[in-house]
Amino acid sequence: RDARQLASQLLRLLAPTKEAAAALAALRAGVAASEAKRPRWAENWNEVAAPVLLPRGAGPHAATSRLMRLGTLALLVALFGACLLRGLVWMERRGWLDFSFDESE
């Protein structure tokens, strides 16, 4: 519930004792059992998200392909923006542009 309780639990679990090793083993087994009952990410994606987000009849790799295209587009937009900003700063430093604003106008 608070930082002291968390610190106490971590110290209890990470102490170099047989009790700590047994507690960690039990925790590890509990997590493994819980994970075994739930679908993995890919299975959950195919059953829940893919039918909503992808066009009907899309193959199993359509999501990866679409995400790759989206990621590539995002990267290109970011690079273009960075180059544009760098070019504007370069032009302003040479006096070709003036970004100062006069509030009296």
C-alpha positions as CSV (number, residue, x, y, z in Angstrom):
1,R,0.0,0.0,0.0
2,D,2.9,2.3,0.5
3,A,6.7,2.5,-0.2
4,R,7.6,0.9,3.2
5,Q,5.4,-2.1,2.6
6,L,6.8,-2.5,-1.0
7,A,10.4,-2.2,0.3
8,S,9.6,-4.8,3.1
9,Q,8.2,-7.2,0.6
10,L,11.1,-6.8,-1.8
11,L,13.6,-7.3,0.9
12,R,11.7,-10.4,2.1
13,L,11.6,-11.8,-1.5
14,L,15.2,-10.9,-2.5
15,A,17.0,-11.8,0.8
16,P,19.6,-14.6,0.4
17,T,17.6,-17.1,2.4
18,K,15.9,-20.4,1.7
19,E,12.5,-18.8,2.6
20,A,13.0,-16.1,0.1
21,A,14.0,-18.6,-2.6
22,A,10.8,-20.6,-1.8
23,A,8.6,-17.5,-1.9
24,L,10.1,-16.5,-5.3
25,A,9.6,-20.0,-6.6
26,A,5.9,-19.9,-5.5
27,L,5.5,-16.5,-7.0
28,R,7.1,-17.7,-10.3
29,A,4.8,-20.7,-10.4
30,G,1.7,-18.6,-9.8
31,V,2.6,-16.2,-12.6
32,A,3.3,-19.1,-15.0
33,A,0.0,-20.7,-14.1
34,S,-1.9,-17.4,-14.6
35,E,-0.2,-16.8,-18.0
36,A,-1.0,-20.4,-19.1
37,K,-4.7,-19.7,-18.7
38,R,-4.7,-16.5,-20.7
39,P,-4.3,-16.2,-24.5
40,R,-0.9,-14.9,-25.7
41,W,-0.7,-11.5,-27.2
42,A,-0.8,-12.8,-30.8
43,E,-3.8,-15.0,-30.2
44,N,-5.6,-12.2,-28.4
45,W,-4.8,-9.8,-31.3
46,N,-6.2,-12.3,-33.9
47,E,-9.4,-13.0,-31.9
48,V,-10.2,-9.5,-30.6
49,A,-8.4,-6.6,-32.3
50,A,-7.7,-7.8,-35.9
51,P,-11.4,-8.2,-36.9
52,V,-12.1,-4.6,-35.8
53,L,-9.0,-2.9,-37.1
54,L,-8.2,-4.8,-40.3
55,P,-10.2,-5.2,-43.5
56,R,-12.2,-8.3,-43.9
57,G,-10.3,-11.2,-45.4
58,A,-6.9,-9.7,-44.5
59,G,-4.2,-12.3,-44.0
60,P,-2.4,-13.0,-40.7
61,H,0.5,-10.7,-41.6
62,A,-1.7,-7.8,-42.7
63,A,-1.4,-6.2,-39.3
64,T,2.4,-6.4,-39.3
65,S,2.4,-5.0,-42.8
66,R,0.1,-2.2,-42.0
67,L,2.0,-1.3,-38.8
68,M,5.3,-1.3,-40.8
69,R,3.8,1.1,-43.3
70,L,2.5,3.3,-40.6
71,G,5.8,3.2,-38.7
72,T,7.6,4.0,-41.9
73,L,5.3,6.9,-42.7
74,A,5.7,8.3,-39.2
75,L,9.5,8.1,-39.5
76,L,9.4,9.9,-42.8
77,V,7.2,12.6,-41.4
78,A,9.4,13.1,-38.4
79,L,12.5,13.2,-40.6
80,F,10.9,15.7,-43.0
81,G,9.9,17.9,-40.0
82,A,13.3,17.8,-38.5
83,C,15.0,18.7,-41.8
84,L,12.5,21.5,-42.4
85,L,13.0,22.9,-38.9
86,R,16.8,22.6,-39.3
87,G,16.6,24.4,-42.7
88,L,14.5,27.2,-41.3
89,V,16.9,27.7,-38.4
90,W,19.8,27.7,-40.8
91,M,18.1,30.3,-43.0
92,E,17.2,32.5,-40.0
93,R,20.8,32.5,-38.8
94,R,21.9,33.7,-42.1
95,G,19.4,36.5,-42.1
96,W,17.3,35.1,-44.9
97,L,14.2,34.8,-42.6
98,D,13.1,36.9,-39.7
99,F,11.0,35.1,-37.1
100,S,11.0,38.0,-34.7
101,F,7.6,39.3,-33.9
102,D,6.8,43.0,-33.2
103,E,4.0,43.2,-30.7
104,S,3.3,46.9,-31.6
105,E,1.8,46.0,-34.9
